[in-house]
Structure formats: C-alpha cells, structure tokens
Amino acid sequence: MGGRATDLNAIVRPRRLLLPLVFISGMASLGVEFGAARLLAPYFGTSLYVWGVLIGLILIYLSAGYVIGGRLADRHPRDEVLYQITAWAGLWIGIMSPFAIRLLLRDVETGGNTAGRVYALSTAGSILGTFLPVFWFIPTYGTRPTLEGFGLALVGVSIAGLWPRRKLYASFAAAVIIAWIFLPSGIKPPQVGQLVYEKESAYHYIQVVRDGSKTELILNEGEAVHSIYDTQSLATGGPWDYMVVANSFRPAQASEVRPNDIAILGLAGGTAARQYTAAYGSGVQITGVEIDPDILDVAHRYFHLDEPNVHPVVADARYWLDTQARQYDVVVMDAYRQPYIPFHLTTREFFSEVRDHLRPGGVAVVNAGRTRTDYRLVDAIASTMAAVYPSVFLVDVPEFSNTLVYGTTEPVTLADVEHNLGLVSEPFARDVAQSVLSDGRLRLSPYHSQVFTDDLAPVERLIDEIIFGYVTGR
C-alpha cells in the first residue's frame, strides 16, 4: 500500500500545478507580446501597423495552438507531455489551455466548469501580463530581462510539474540556464559612432552616440537624429537651426523683432532650445515639452540642457497645450516617434489649438520629414495648416531630409519675410537667415490637398508609403 500511495502522490502533485500553469501561461503570453513590441521598435518603430501585425500574428498563433493542443491532449493525455511543451514556452504558448482542460476533465458533466476555470485563470493571467510589463518590468528592467522573467516563470512551474521525473529532465534545466547565461546582451549596436548610453524607457528605445565632436540622440529604429550637441560648432546644419528665424514670418517690420516666449513641443535633447538661447540670449523664455522623462534626463547628462531660461515640462504635447492658457510668439512642433509624427499632432483641430496659444503675429513651425523627391508628408502638413493659418511657407533643410513648415497668424507675403530676414543681426541667426534666402529654399506653400482631422489623419500610412517608395526607388 505504501508504494501505491507514493505512486498516487507522484501523479496528483503535478496535477495541482495545472491551474497555476494556465495562469502563468496567460500572463506570459501577454508579457511576450509586449516584449516583442519592444524588440521590434528599434528596427520597425511602434506604429499602428506594427501593433496591428503583432497582435494579429499572436491571435493566429493562439488559434493554431488551441487546435493543435486539443488534438495532442486527446492523443497523449499525460501531464508530463504538457509540462515538456510549456517548458519550451514561447513557440508553443497557444497550446496550454486546451491541453490543461483535457487533463483536468474527469467527466462530461463537469466539462463546462473545468473549461470555465481554465479560461478564467488564463484570462486573469493575461490581464496581469498586460499591466506588469508595461508599468513595471519594461520601464524598470528592460526588454530582455522582461522576456527572460516571464519565460523563467513558465519554465519554473513546468519544471515543478516534472519534478517527480527530475533525473530525466535535469539536462533540460541545465540547457535553459546555459542559454540564458550566454544570450547576447544589449539590443542594437549604433550604425555609426560610439555608443555611450542605451536605455529602454516607457516610450522609446534611447541611444546616445558620440561621433567625433558630435553627440547625437537616436531613438527607436535609429533612422533619424533627434538632437545634436557639437563641442566645436554651434550650427548643426539641421532643422533646429532654421527654427530660430521663425519670428521673421510676419508682416514687414521697421526693425528686427525678437521673440520673447517660445514653446517647443518635442524638446528631445534640447538642440532647438540651445539654438534659440544662442541666437537671442537668456532673455527669451523657452518652455520645452517632452513626453519622456528619461529623454530629459539624457538631455541634461549628455546634451548640456542647462540654460536657465529653458523650462522643461514632462507631458503629452497636445494635452499640455489644452491645459494651459499662456500665449507665445513662436510654437515649434518637433514631436516624432521616428519615423512617425503622432497623428493627433497633425490635425486641423490641433493646429487650431496652437493658433489659440499664439500672440498676434505669432508663428507655428512644424518639422516635416521627406525624401529628396517625395514631399507627400510636407504636402499633408502644409495643406492642413493652410486650413487654419492665413499664410503658409516652406523652407527645405539642405543637409537633412526635412522641410520646415511655417504658419502665420496674420496674412504675410514672401516679400515681407525676405525683408524681415534681412533685418536679423545676431551672427548665428543672421547666418541662418542668409541660408534661408539662398538657392530658393524659401517659398510659399503650393499645397492645398487633404486636410487631416482628428477623425481622419492617415499619417502613418502616408509615411509608410513614403518609406516603401524610397526603398523600392519609386
């Protein structure tokens, strides 16, 4: 009898772990999904389409897993088979629920109750797996530790279920541990230069790269530079330089008019704020809005964002604009989750809110990306701004694939802007003004096509089409 009791205990004990296994597997499946999104972000971004493809594939894999798992459970209704499958986790994650139902099921009459408990636990685990990686693991520990942690939880409960056969599966446990030890660290090497800082924040994959005298802020897939600090040159040749002459886009003035208050939506490393301070001194008050506090920390540590006239704010740009009443001479919009502009910062409603926060004669500036020949995003932004502002102007940045779009609160002619640019006296700003006037870079916007609204702003699809056209040479 003693031997028989021991055999029964060896059978019953692993079965007690089936429901915890379902809970852990539900949690792990969502944890893996969010972790996968973070792994994709440095290479493909975090657009609506990336999330759509990821969620769709996860659902396909889960559906396939339910079918395959159900058939396996009928053919091999033994708990050790399930524990072996779940120990290999990721690839087979969709098999867990139907297999556990078959093992727990004792008779048809209790089948509904059994299935209900299993799916309820799986769903509860999925809920936990949604919140834990987003609000705790990824921002605190990073993508790799998050995936390893959820995988380890799943492996742990699987090995516990296999413990009565521990001698047989000791080699498997050793293999898992060795694999984790020798997995490569880091996420993505920089394309050029020396990586001096790397972090995954709640919003971005952040890299700080040093290339000679330049320190550059790279976000997500790394196809654009979001900030530059050069120890040997104030001028960057980038769009930030051309933001400092925005106050010239007003009716012709008798003398130079310098801005007093600037709002920068998308402060990043603070390059635009530093350029404005260099051009007009510490008397110009700059409010810089940045959604990611970790980027502000990087700005202070590596990009010398220490000017006393710059006042950083951690907030979503549009929410911040809606919740304060101050007006500005210039509002700069440079908020990117490369290569995308958040859709709610490209609409007629948003540009109307910006206009309401500009003083008479004030100017709205948007940094829009493009290729050498494809101006569709510039077209969309300028067309939408033309529905709000009396005059819209364009300036191409010669060394970058960017065009700055300027919207004015008063009717302004090309001659007015050229006259005002000629009045700019500060050396750095004067050099920028002369660059704007050269080679026909300054022009009135010819665009009056689709106007983006809060209801319809297909900016991500448009940018994807631009990228596809660039890659394929169309």
Rosetta blueprint (number, residue, H / E / L):
1 M L
2 G H
3 G H
4 R H
5 A H
6 T H
7 D H
8 L H
9 N H
10 A H
11 I H
12 V H
13 R H
14 P H
15 R H
16 R L
17 L L
18 L H
19 L H
20 P H
21 L H
22 V H
23 F H
24 I H
25 S H
26 G H
27 M H
28 A H
29 S H
30 L H
31 G H
32 V H
33 E H
34 F H
35 G H
36 A H
37 A H
38 R H
39 L H
40 L H
41 A H
42 P H
43 Y H
44 F H
45 G L
46 T L
47 S L
48 L H
49 Y H
50 V H
51 W H
52 G H
53 V H
54 L H
55 I H
56 G H
57 L H
58 I H
59 L H
60 I H
61 Y H
62 L H
63 S H
64 A H
65 G H
66 Y H
67 V H
68 I H
69 G H
70 G H
71 R H
72 L H
73 A H
74 D H
75 R H
76 H L
77 P L
78 R L
79 D H
80 E H
81 V H
82 L H
83 Y H
84 Q H
85 I H
86 T H
87 A H
88 W L
89 A H
90 G H
91 L H
92 W H
93 I H
94 G H
95 I H
96 M H
97 S H
98 P H
99 F H
100 A H
101 I H
102 R H
103 L H
104 L H
105 L L
106 R L
107 D L
108 V H
109 E H
110 T H
111 G H
112 G H
113 N H
114 T H
115 A H
116 G H
117 R H
118 V H
119 Y H
120 A H
121 L H
122 S H
123 T H
124 A H
125 G H
126 S H
127 I H
128 L H
129 G H
130 T H
131 F H
132 L H
133 P H
134 V H
135 F H
136 W H
137 F H
138 I H
139 P H
140 T H
141 Y H
142 G L
143 T H
144 R H
145 P H
146 T H
147 L H
148 E H
149 G H
150 F H
151 G H
152 L H
153 A H
154 L H
155 V H
156 G H
157 V H
158 S H
159 I H
160 A H
161 G H
162 L H
163 W H
164 P H
165 R H
166 R H
167 K H
168 L H
169 Y H
170 A H
171 S H
172 F H
173 A H
174 A H
175 A H
176 V H
177 I H
178 I H
179 A H
180 W H
181 I H
182 F H
183 L L
184 P L
185 S L
186 G L
187 I L
188 K L
189 P L
190 P L
191 Q L
192 V L
193 G L
194 Q E
195 L E
196 V E
197 Y E
198 E E
199 K E
200 E E
201 S L
202 A L
203 Y L
204 H L
205 Y E
206 I E
207 Q E
208 V E
209 V E
210 R E
211 D E
212 G L
213 S L
214 K E
215 T E
216 E E
217 L E
218 I E
219 L E
220 N L
221 E L
222 G L
223 E L
224 A L
225 V E
226 H E
227 S E
228 I E
229 Y E
230 D E
231 T L
232 Q L
233 S L
234 L L
235 A L
236 T L
237 G L
238 G L
239 P H
240 W H
241 D H
242 Y H
243 M H
244 V L
245 V L
246 A H
247 N H
248 S H
249 F L
250 R L
251 P L
252 A L
253 Q L
254 A L
255 S L
256 E L
257 V L
258 R L
259 P L
260 N L
261 D E
262 I E
263 A E
264 I E
265 L E
266 G L
267 L L
268 A L
269 G L
270 G L
271 T H
272 A H
273 A H
274 R H
275 Q H
276 Y H
277 T H
278 A H
279 A H
280 Y H
281 G L
282 S L
283 G L
284 V L
285 Q E
286 I E
287 T E
288 G E
289 V E
290 E E
291 I L
292 D L
293 P H
294 D H
295 I H
296 L H
297 D H
298 V H
299 A H
300 H H
301 R H
302 Y H
303 F L
304 H L
305 L L
306 D L
307 E L
308 P L
309 N L
310 V E
311 H E
312 P E
313 V E
314 V E
315 A L
316 D L
317 A H
318 R H
319 Y H
320 W H
321 L H
322 D H
323 T L
324 Q L
325 A L
326 R L
327 Q L
328 Y E
329 D E
330 V E
331 V E
332 V E
333 M E
334 D L
335 A L
336 Y L
337 R E
338 Q L
339 P L
340 Y E
341 I L
342 P L
343 F H
344 H H
345 L H
346 T L
347 T L
348 R H
349 E H
350 F H
351 F H
352 S H
353 E H
354 V H
355 R H
356 D H
357 H L
358 L E
359 R E
360 P E
361 G E
362 G E
363 V E
364 A E
365 V E
366 V E
367 N E
368 A E
369 G E
370 R L
371 T L
372 R L
373 T L
374 D L
375 Y L
376 R H
377 L H
378 V H
379 D H
380 A H
381 I H
382 A H
383 S H
384 T H
385 M H
386 A H
387 A L
388 V L
389 Y L
390 P L
391 S E
392 V E
393 F E
394 L E
395 V E
396 D E
397 V E
398 P L
399 E L
400 F L
401 S L
402 N E
403 T E
404 L E
405 V E
406 Y E
407 G E
408 T E
409 T L
410 E L
411 P L
412 V L
413 T L
414 L H
415 A H
416 D H
417 V H
418 E H
419 H H
420 N H
421 L H
422 G H
423 L H
424 V L
425 S L
426 E L
427 P H
428 F H
429 A H
430 R H
431 D H
432 V H
433 A H
434 Q H
435 S H
436 V H
437 L H
438 S H
439 D H
440 G H
441 R L
442 L E
443 R E
444 L E
445 S L
446 P L
447 Y L
448 H L
449 S L
450 Q L
451 V L
452 F L
453 T L
454 D L
455 D L
456 L L
457 A L
458 P L
459 V H
460 E H
461 R H
462 L H
463 I H
464 D H
465 E H
466 I H
467 I H
468 F H
469 G H
470 Y H
471 V H
472 T H
473 G L
474 R L
